[in-house]
Amino acid sequence: MKSINTDEASNAAGVSGFDSKIEIAPDEHIDIGWKSLVWLTFAAMVGLTASVTLEHLLFPHLTSWSTVR
């Protein structure tokens, strides 16, 4: 039986050890900014309004929960 050489296997994959090129960000406070939060809120409101409007246009026979008894 032939044994597997792990050194050749790692070199064939292009791995040259445990040296990583990934840099870890420092533990600083992430500041999104108030303008980004305003735009995100605005986009959410527009999306929800559009979905409800489309629901009413595409399914006019559906009634609201408040009118169902």
Secondary structure by P-SEA (a helix, b strand, c coil): cccccaaaaaaaaccccccccccccccccccccaaaaaaaaaaaaaaaaaaaaaaaaaccccccccccc
